[in-house]
């Protein structure tokens, strides 16, 4: 009877410890979300004062061709500026957000995984910004220029500021995420989660997914879809090559360890 009571108390104590551990993790996650949201809002307030200059840059693909942007709602211009400020605030606060995610996940990782994840956090910020910049200055400008010229002199475009900025932001964010692919594959290959053979076998499925994503973030024309899908597929092939290099490096390291 005494042994039963002791075992039951130990089981209850373990359950309470697990519950406390879950609550602590939820509290930490809540802190991460709060800090990330506050950082984004504070950064968005600061970006409000430079939103007009950024807006002029985003409108350049249209205004440089001699077209005007209009708004048809009373609050459309204000809401568009707010949306743009929040987007810029997210980009500015991205280091803080990544740092919060890093601090939340880091205690659960092993030493080697901590190094990889720290590298991932630092480089992912740079690659995300490179992807967004490439999307606008490399792909978006060409696509907009082609589509506006394709209309011909008989048609006059009536582009509203809300739809234009919303579409521009929606167009750029996937590129920032896709540019994380080579880095993510490198880290996952080092951890043994994905392999070169798996990525090589999955080429046709990856191409299908890329075409679907490209068709979702672009207008309904083949040229814009190709402009988006081509660099995305090149990044996938780069990821396949990176996975192969990582596996070769691991094989050489294992061979050196065995010979030693």
C-alpha positions as CSV (number, residue, x, y, z in Angstrom):
1,X,0.0,0.0,0.0
2,X,2.8,2.3,0.9
3,X,4.6,1.6,-2.4
4,X,1.4,2.3,-4.3
5,X,1.0,5.7,-2.7
6,X,4.7,6.6,-3.3
7,X,4.4,5.6,-7.0
8,X,1.2,7.5,-7.4
9,X,2.7,10.6,-5.8
10,X,5.8,10.3,-8.1
11,X,3.5,10.0,-11.1
12,X,1.4,13.0,-10.1
13,X,4.6,15.0,-9.5
14,X,5.9,14.1,-12.9
15,X,2.6,15.0,-14.5
16,X,2.7,18.4,-12.8
17,X,6.2,19.0,-13.9
18,X,5.2,18.2,-17.5
19,X,2.3,20.6,-17.2
20,X,4.5,23.3,-15.8
21,X,7.0,22.7,-18.7
22,X,4.3,23.0,-21.3
23,X,3.0,26.2,-19.6
24,X,6.5,27.6,-19.6
25,X,7.0,26.9,-23.3
26,X,3.6,28.5,-24.0
27,X,4.7,31.6,-22.0
28,X,7.9,31.8,-24.0
29,X,6.0,31.4,-27.3
30,X,3.6,34.1,-26.1
31,X,6.6,36.4,-25.3
32,X,8.1,35.7,-28.8
33,X,4.8,36.7,-30.5
34,X,4.3,39.8,-28.4
35,X,7.9,41.1,-28.9
36,X,7.7,40.4,-32.6
37,X,4.3,42.2,-33.0
38,X,5.5,45.2,-30.9
39,X,8.7,45.4,-32.9
40,X,6.8,45.3,-36.2
41,X,4.4,48.0,-35.0
42,X,7.1,50.3,-33.7
43,X,9.1,49.9,-36.9
44,X,5.9,50.5,-39.0
45,X,5.4,53.8,-37.1
46,X,8.9,54.9,-38.1
47,X,8.5,53.7,-41.7
48,X,5.3,55.8,-42.0
49,X,7.5,58.9,-42.4
50,X,9.4,57.4,-45.3
51,X,6.5,55.5,-46.9
52,X,6.0,58.2,-49.5
53,X,9.6,57.9,-50.8
54,X,9.3,54.1,-50.9
55,X,5.9,54.4,-52.6
56,X,7.5,56.6,-55.4
57,X,10.0,53.8,-56.0
58,X,7.3,51.1,-56.1
59,X,5.3,53.2,-58.5
60,X,8.3,53.8,-60.8
61,X,7.6,50.8,-63.1
62,X,4.3,52.5,-64.0
63,X,5.0,56.2,-63.8
64,X,8.3,55.8,-65.8
65,X,6.1,54.7,-68.7
66,X,4.0,57.9,-68.5
67,X,1.0,56.3,-66.7
68,X,-0.8,57.6,-63.6
69,X,-2.0,55.7,-60.5
70,X,-5.5,56.6,-59.2
71,X,-7.6,55.8,-56.1
72,X,-11.3,55.4,-56.2
73,X,-12.1,55.1,-52.5
74,X,-12.0,57.9,-49.9
75,X,-9.8,55.8,-47.6
76,X,-7.9,53.9,-50.2
77,X,-4.8,56.1,-50.2
78,X,-4.6,56.1,-46.4
79,X,-5.1,52.4,-46.1
80,X,-2.6,51.7,-48.8
81,X,0.0,53.8,-46.9
82,X,-0.8,51.9,-43.7
83,X,-0.4,48.6,-45.5
84,X,3.0,49.7,-47.0
85,X,4.2,51.0,-43.6
86,X,3.4,47.6,-42.0
87,X,5.2,45.8,-44.7
88,X,8.2,48.0,-44.4
89,X,8.0,47.7,-40.6
90,X,8.0,43.9,-40.9
91,X,11.2,44.1,-43.0
92,X,12.9,46.4,-40.6
93,X,11.8,44.3,-37.6
94,X,12.8,41.0,-39.2
95,X,16.2,40.8,-37.4
96,X,14.3,41.1,-34.1
97,X,11.7,38.5,-35.1
98,X,14.4,36.1,-36.2
99,X,16.3,36.7,-33.0
100,X,13.2,35.9,-31.0
101,X,12.6,32.7,-32.9
102,X,16.3,31.8,-32.5
103,X,16.2,32.3,-28.7
104,X,13.0,30.2,-28.4
105,X,14.4,27.2,-30.4
106,X,18.0,27.3,-29.4
107,X,17.8,25.6,-26.0
108,X,16.3,22.5,-27.6
109,X,19.1,22.0,-30.1
110,X,22.4,20.2,-29.8
111,X,25.7,21.9,-30.2
112,X,26.1,21.2,-33.9
113,X,22.5,22.1,-34.6
114,X,22.9,25.4,-32.7
115,X,25.7,26.4,-35.0
116,X,23.7,25.5,-38.1
117,X,20.6,27.3,-36.8
118,X,22.6,30.5,-35.9
119,X,24.1,30.5,-39.4
120,X,20.6,30.0,-40.8
121,X,19.1,33.0,-38.9
122,X,21.9,35.3,-39.9
123,X,22.0,34.4,-43.6
124,X,18.2,34.0,-44.0
125,X,17.7,37.7,-43.3
126,X,20.2,38.6,-46.0
127,X,18.7,36.1,-48.5
128,X,15.2,37.2,-47.8
129,X,16.1,40.9,-48.6
130,X,18.0,39.7,-51.7
131,X,14.9,37.8,-52.8
132,X,12.5,40.7,-52.3
133,X,14.9,43.1,-54.1
134,X,15.4,40.6,-57.0
135,X,11.6,40.2,-57.3
136,X,11.0,43.9,-57.7
137,X,14.0,45.2,-59.6
138,X,14.6,42.1,-61.7
139,X,11.3,40.4,-62.4
140,X,8.5,42.7,-61.5
141,X,9.7,45.8,-63.5
142,X,10.0,43.7,-66.6
143,X,6.6,42.1,-66.2
144,X,4.8,45.3,-65.6
145,X,6.5,47.0,-68.5
146,X,5.6,44.2,-70.8
147,X,2.0,44.0,-69.7
148,X,1.4,47.8,-70.0
149,X,3.1,47.9,-73.4
150,X,1.1,44.9,-74.5
151,X,-2.2,46.8,-74.1
152,X,-1.3,49.1,-77.0
153,X,-2.0,52.8,-77.5
154,X,-5.7,52.3,-77.8
155,X,-6.2,51.2,-74.2
156,X,-5.6,53.5,-71.2
157,X,-4.7,51.7,-67.9
158,X,-6.6,52.8,-64.8
159,X,-4.6,51.3,-62.0
160,X,-5.7,51.9,-58.5
161,X,-3.1,52.5,-55.7
162,X,-4.6,49.9,-53.4
163,X,-4.7,47.0,-55.9
164,X,-1.3,47.9,-57.3
165,X,0.6,48.0,-53.9
166,X,-1.3,45.0,-52.7
167,X,-0.3,43.0,-55.8
168,X,3.3,44.3,-55.5
169,X,3.7,43.1,-51.9
170,X,2.1,39.8,-52.7
171,X,4.4,39.4,-55.6
172,X,7.6,40.1,-53.6
173,X,7.1,38.1,-50.4
174,X,7.2,34.6,-52.1
175,X,10.5,35.5,-53.6
176,X,11.9,36.3,-50.2
177,X,10.7,32.9,-49.0
178,X,11.9,31.0,-52.0
179,X,15.4,32.5,-51.7
180,X,15.6,30.6,-48.4
181,X,15.5,27.3,-50.2
182,X,19.3,26.8,-50.8
183,X,20.1,27.7,-47.2
184,X,17.4,25.5,-45.8
185,X,18.5,22.6,-47.9
186,X,22.1,23.1,-46.7
187,X,21.0,23.0,-43.0
188,X,18.7,20.0,-43.6
189,X,21.4,18.1,-45.5
190,X,23.9,18.7,-42.7
191,X,21.3,17.3,-40.2
192,X,20.6,14.3,-42.5
193,X,16.9,15.2,-43.1
194,X,17.0,15.5,-46.9
195,X,19.4,13.9,-49.4
196,X,20.7,14.7,-52.8
197,X,18.9,11.6,-54.3
198,X,15.6,12.6,-52.8
199,X,15.8,16.1,-54.3
200,X,16.9,14.7,-57.6
201,X,14.0,12.3,-57.7
202,X,11.6,15.1,-56.7
203,X,12.5,17.4,-59.6
204,X,9.2,16.9,-61.5
205,X,7.1,17.5,-58.4
206,X,9.1,20.6,-57.5
207,X,8.6,21.9,-61.0
208,X,4.9,21.4,-60.8
209,X,4.8,23.2,-57.4
210,X,6.9,26.1,-58.7
211,X,4.6,26.6,-61.7
212,X,1.5,26.6,-59.5
213,X,3.1,29.2,-57.2
214,X,4.2,31.3,-60.1
215,X,0.8,31.3,-61.6
216,X,-0.8,32.3,-58.3
217,X,1.4,35.4,-57.7
218,X,1.4,36.6,-61.3
219,X,-1.2,37.8,-63.8
220,X,-2.8,35.3,-66.1
221,X,-0.1,35.5,-68.8
222,X,2.7,33.0,-69.8
223,X,5.6,35.5,-69.8
224,X,5.1,36.7,-66.2
225,X,4.7,33.1,-65.1
226,X,8.0,32.2,-66.8
227,X,9.7,35.2,-65.3
228,X,8.8,34.0,-61.8
229,X,9.1,30.3,-62.3
230,X,12.6,30.3,-64.0
231,X,14.6,31.8,-61.1
232,X,12.6,29.7,-58.6
233,X,13.6,26.5,-60.5
234,X,17.2,27.6,-60.8
235,X,17.2,28.0,-57.0
236,X,15.9,24.4,-56.7
237,X,18.7,23.1,-58.9
238,X,21.2,25.1,-56.8
239,X,19.7,23.4,-53.8
240,X,20.2,19.9,-55.4
241,X,23.8,20.8,-56.1
242,X,24.3,22.1,-52.5
243,X,22.9,18.9,-51.0
244,X,25.4,16.9,-53.2
245,X,28.3,19.0,-51.9
246,X,27.2,18.5,-48.3
247,X,27.0,14.8,-48.7
248,X,30.4,14.6,-50.3
249,X,31.8,16.7,-47.5
250,X,30.3,14.4,-44.9
251,X,31.5,11.3,-46.7
252,X,35.1,12.7,-46.8
253,X,34.9,13.6,-43.1
254,X,33.7,10.0,-42.2
255,X,36.4,8.5,-44.3
256,X,39.1,10.6,-42.6
257,X,37.7,9.6,-39.2
258,X,37.7,5.9,-40.1
259,X,41.3,6.1,-41.4
260,X,42.4,8.0,-38.3
